[in-house]
Amino acid sequence: MLTGSAENCTVKISAADDAKVELVLDNVMITNKDFPAIYLVSADKLFITTAEGSENTLTVTGSFTKDGSTNTDAVIFAKDDVVFSGLGTLTVNSAEGNGISGKDDLKFTGGAYAITAEDDGIEANDSIAICGGSFTIAADDGLHAENDDDASLGWIYIANAALNIDAASDAIHATTVVQIDSGEITVNGYEGIEGTVIQINGGTVNVTGQDDGINAGAKSSAYSVLIEINGGEISVTVGSGDTDAIDSNGDITVNGGTVSVTTPGSAFDYDGKATYNGGTIIINGVEVNSIPQSMMGGMMGGRR
């Protein structure tokens, strides 16, 4: 149980590889110049829990320094798995790096998070699973999962959470799979949601992109490129220029849900095949009965 305030202080966890460690944050404030506020060196799993009603703030004001050969680059930096939960709030500020960085898996099951970062808000090598909680993130990439050594990893899962992300680059970026099952999700970025496979099964998903809104590309050799929409209320708005609201370098499948697109450019663009089995598609206020290919907004959408 941690409480109180400190400057240039790091909570460092070096435990056995099979150890499970819990930190309960109860009105904690740590401000550092160049090193993480919480640093998981080793453990099987670290649990970070915010106490009910507590307000906790972790800040790094400058550029990060190395720990030997390790490039520490986040206010919370973890070499092993971390599970976040609780009934309090956690504010994370990173002036020149990431907010939360995990070299394995990061999981969130509850709590309220406000993250401001120059680089990624939340980033992980293996996976980010958000299964509850509320998030406000302002960063370069809001959520970023990428593993350079294993093509099957680098995935993001979202359910039962409220997310509001404002990103300079990608709001949500996974090299393999982005799966959204439920929640209230609002993202704004140069590109909104990006991955090799993007599957939306439910929830309310509002995407605003300066370039592409939802974009699936071949970022991982372990998966075929696909955008699949099975349910939910999806709204995608993109800006002018060479933009695509929903863009797949492979296939697009719509099985259900409501997809509403607002665009002066292309509503859908795909290199493979488009399959429309159910649900509702609306392009610039006009409901269509198929998935058009590279058309200008709703100009011709109702004809196909």
Residue pairs with C-beta under 8 A, 6 or more apart in sequence:
1 24
1 26
1 51
2 11
2 23
2 24
2 25
2 26
2 28
3 26
3 27
3 28
4 27
4 28
4 29
5 28
5 29
5 30
5 31
6 29
6 30
6 31
7 30
7 31
7 32
8 31
8 32
8 33
8 35
9 30
9 32
9 37
10 30
10 32
10 35
10 36
10 37
10 38
10 39
11 23
11 30
11 37
11 38
11 39
12 39
12 41
13 21
13 23
13 38
13 39
13 40
13 41
13 42
13 43
13 46
14 41
14 42
15 21
15 42
15 43
15 44
16 42
16 43
16 44
17 42
17 43
17 44
18 44
19 43
19 44
20 43
20 44
20 45
20 46
20 47
21 43
21 45
21 46
21 47
22 46
22 47
22 48
22 49
23 38
23 46
23 47
23 48
23 49
24 49
24 50
24 51
24 86
25 48
25 49
25 50
25 51
25 54
25 56
25 86
25 88
25 90
26 50
26 51
26 54
26 56
26 88
27 51
27 54
27 55
27 56
28 54
28 56
28 57
28 58
29 56
29 57
29 58
30 37
30 57
30 58
30 59
31 37
31 59
31 60
31 61
32 59
32 60
32 61
32 75
33 60
33 61
33 62
34 60
34 62
34 63
34 64
34 65
35 60
35 64
35 65
35 67
35 72
36 60
36 64
36 72
36 74
36 75
36 76
36 77
37 58
37 59
37 60
37 75
37 76
38 48
38 58
38 75
38 76
38 77
38 78
39 67
39 72
39 77
39 78
40 46
40 77
40 78
40 79
40 80
40 82
41 79
42 79
42 80
43 80
44 80
44 81
45 80
45 81
45 82
45 83
46 78
46 80
46 81
46 82
46 83
47 82
47 83
47 84
47 85
48 76
48 82
48 83
48 84
48 85
48 86
48 90
49 84
49 85
49 86
49 111
50 56
50 85
50 86
50 87
50 88
50 89
50 90
50 111
50 112
51 86
51 87
51 88
52 86
52 87
52 88
53 87
53 88
54 86
54 88
54 89
55 88
55 89
55 91
56 88
56 89
56 90
56 91
57 90
57 91
57 92
57 93
58 75
58 76
58 90
58 91
58 92
58 93
59 75
59 92
59 93
59 94
59 95
60 75
60 93
60 94
60 95
60 96
60 97
61 95
62 95
62 96
63 96
63 97
64 71
64 72
64 73
64 74
64 96
64 97
65 72
66 72
70 79
73 97
73 98
73 101
73 119
74 94
74 97
74 98
74 99
74 100
74 101
74 123
75 92
75 93
75 94
75 97
75 98
75 99
75 100
75 117
76 82
76 92
76 99
76 100
76 101
77 101
78 101
78 102
78 103
78 104
78 106
79 103
79 104
80 103
80 104
81 102
81 104
81 105
81 106
81 107
82 100
82 102
82 105
82 106
82 107
83 107
83 108
83 109
84 90
84 106
84 107
84 108
84 109
84 110
84 111
84 113
84 133
85 108
85 109
85 110
85 111
85 132
85 133
86 110
86 111
87 110
87 111
88 111
88 112
89 111
89 112
89 113
89 114
90 111
90 112
90 113
90 114
91 113
91 114
91 115
92 99
92 100
92 113
92 114
92 115
92 116
92 117
93 99
93 115
93 116
93 117
94 116
94 117
94 118
94 119
95 118
96 118
96 119
97 117
97 118
97 119
98 117
98 119
98 120
98 121
98 122
98 123
98 139
99 115
99 116
99 117
99 120
99 121
99 122
99 137
99 139
100 106
100 115
100 121
100 122
100 123
101 120
101 123
101 124
102 123
102 124
102 125
102 126
102 128
103 124
103 125
103 126
104 124
104 125
104 126
105 124
105 126
105 127
105 128
105 129
106 122
106 124
106 127
106 128
106 129
107 128
107 129
107 130
107 131
108 129
108 130
108 131
108 132
108 133
108 135
108 161
109 131
109 132
109 133
110 132
110 133
111 133
111 134
112 133
112 134
112 135
113 133
113 134
113 135
113 136
113 137
114 135
114 136
114 137
115 121
115 122
115 135
115 136
115 137
115 138
115 139
116 137
116 138
116 139
117 137
117 138
117 139
117 140
118 139
118 140
119 139
119 140
119 141
120 139
120 140
120 141
120 142
120 143
120 144
121 137
121 138
121 139
121 141
121 142
121 143
121 165
121 167
122 128
122 137
122 142
122 143
122 144
123 141
123 143
123 144
123 145
123 146
124 144
124 145
125 145
125 146
125 147
125 153
125 154
126 145
126 147
126 150
126 153
126 154
126 155
127 145
127 153
127 154
127 155
127 156
127 157
128 143
128 145
128 155
128 156
128 157
128 174
129 156
129 157
130 143
130 156
130 157
130 158
130 159
130 161
130 163
130 183
131 157
131 159
131 160
131 161
132 159
132 160
132 161
133 161
133 162
134 161
134 162
134 163
135 161
135 162
135 163
135 164
135 165
136 164
137 143
137 163
137 164
137 165
137 166
137 167
138 165
138 166
138 167
139 165
139 167
139 168
140 167
140 168
140 169
141 167
141 169
141 170
141 171
141 173
141 189
142 163
142 165
142 166
142 167
142 170
142 171
142 172
142 187
142 189
143 156
143 165
143 171
143 172
143 173
143 174
144 170
144 173
144 174
145 153
145 154
145 155
145 156
145 173
145 174
145 175
145 176
146 154
146 173
146 174
146 175
147 153
147 154
147 175
151 175
151 176
151 220
151 221
151 222
152 176
152 220
152 222
153 175
153 176
154 174
154 175
154 176
154 220
155 174
155 176
155 177
155 178
155 179
155 195
156 172
156 174
156 177
156 178
156 179
156 195
157 177
157 179
157 181
158 178
158 179
158 180
158 181
158 183
158 185
158 203
159 180
159 181
159 182
159 183
159 203
160 181
160 182
160 183
161 183
161 184
161 185
162 183
162 184
162 185
163 183
163 184
163 185
163 186
163 187
164 186
164 187
165 171
165 172
165 186
165 187
165 188
165 189
166 188
166 189
167 187
167 188
167 189
167 190
168 189
168 190
169 189
169 190
169 191
170 189
170 190
170 191
170 192
170 193
170 194
171 187
171 188
171 189
171 191
171 192
171 193
171 207
172 178
172 187
172 192
172 193
172 194
172 195
173 191
173 194
173 195
174 194
174 195
174 196
174 219
175 195
175 196
175 219
175 220
176 195
176 196
176 197
176 219
176 220
176 222
176 223
177 195
177 196
177 197
177 198
177 199
177 223
178 193
178 194
178 195
178 197
178 198
178 199
179 199
179 200
179 201
180 199
180 200
180 201
180 202
180 203
180 205
180 232
181 201
181 202
181 203
182 201
182 202
182 203
182 232
183 203
183 204
184 203
184 204
185 203
185 204
185 205
185 206
186 206
187 193
187 206
187 207
187 208
188 208
188 209
189 208
189 209
189 210
190 209
190 210
190 211
191 209
191 210
191 211
191 212
191 213
191 215
192 207
192 208
192 209
192 212
192 213
192 214
192 215
192 236
193 207
193 213
193 214
193 215
194 212
194 214
194 215
194 216
194 217
194 219
195 216
195 219
196 216
196 217
196 218
196 219
196 220
196 222
196 223
196 224
196 225
196 226
197 216
197 223
197 224
197 225
197 226
197 227
197 228
198 214
198 216
198 226
198 227
198 228
199 226
199 227
199 228
199 229
199 230
200 228
200 229
200 230
200 231
200 232
200 234
200 257
201 230
201 231
201 232
202 230
202 231
202 232
202 257
203 232
203 233
204 232
204 233
205 232
205 233
205 234
205 235
206 235
207 213
207 214
207 234
207 235
207 236
207 237
208 236
208 237
208 238
209 236
209 237
209 238
209 239
209 243
209 245
210 238
210 239
210 243
211 238
211 239
211 241
211 243
212 238
212 243
212 244
212 245
212 246
212 247
213 236
213 237
213 238
213 244
213 245
213 246
213 247
213 261
213 263
214 227
214 236
214 245
214 246
214 247
215 244
215 247
215 248
216 225
216 226
216 227
216 247
216 248
216 249
216 250
217 225
217 249
218 225
218 249
218 250
224 250
224 251
225 248
225 249
225 250
225 251
225 271
225 272
226 248
226 250
226 251
226 252
226 253
227 246
227 248
227 251
227 252
227 253
227 270
228 252
228 253
228 254
228 255
229 253
229 254
229 255
229 256
229 257
229 259
229 279
230 255
230 256
230 257
231 255
231 256
231 257
231 279
232 257
232 258
233 257
233 258
233 260
234 257
234 258
234 259
234 260
235 260
235 261
235 262
236 245
236 246
236 259
236 260
236 261
236 262
236 263
237 245
237 261
237 262
237 263
238 244
238 245
238 262
238 263
238 265
239 264
240 264
240 265
241 265
242 265
243 263
243 264
243 265
243 266
244 263
244 265
244 266
244 267
244 268
244 269
244 294
245 261
245 262
245 263
245 265
245 266
245 267
245 268
246 252
246 259
246 261
246 267
246 268
246 269
247 266
247 268
247 269
247 270
248 269
248 270
248 271
248 272
249 270
249 271
249 272
250 270
250 271
250 272
251 270
251 272
251 273
251 274
251 275
252 268
252 270
252 272
252 273
252 274
252 275
252 291
253 274
253 275
253 276
253 277
254 275
254 276
254 277
254 278
254 279
254 281
254 291
255 277
255 278
255 279
256 277
256 278
256 279
257 279
257 280
258 279
258 280
258 282
259 279
259 280
259 281
259 282
260 282
261 267
261 268
261 281
261 282
261 283
261 284
261 297
262 284
263 283
263 284
263 297
264 296
264 297
265 296
265 297
266 294
266 295
266 296
266 297
267 283
267 284
267 292
267 295
267 297
267 298
267 301
268 274
268 291
268 292
268 293
268 294
268 295
269 293
269 294
270 291
270 293
274 290
274 291
274 293
275 291
276 289
276 290
276 291
280 287
281 287
281 288
281 289
281 290
281 291
282 288
283 292
283 297
283 298
283 301
284 297
284 298
284 301
285 298
286 298
286 301
286 302
287 302
288 298
288 301
288 302
288 304
289 304
290 304
292 300
292 301
292 304
295 301
295 304
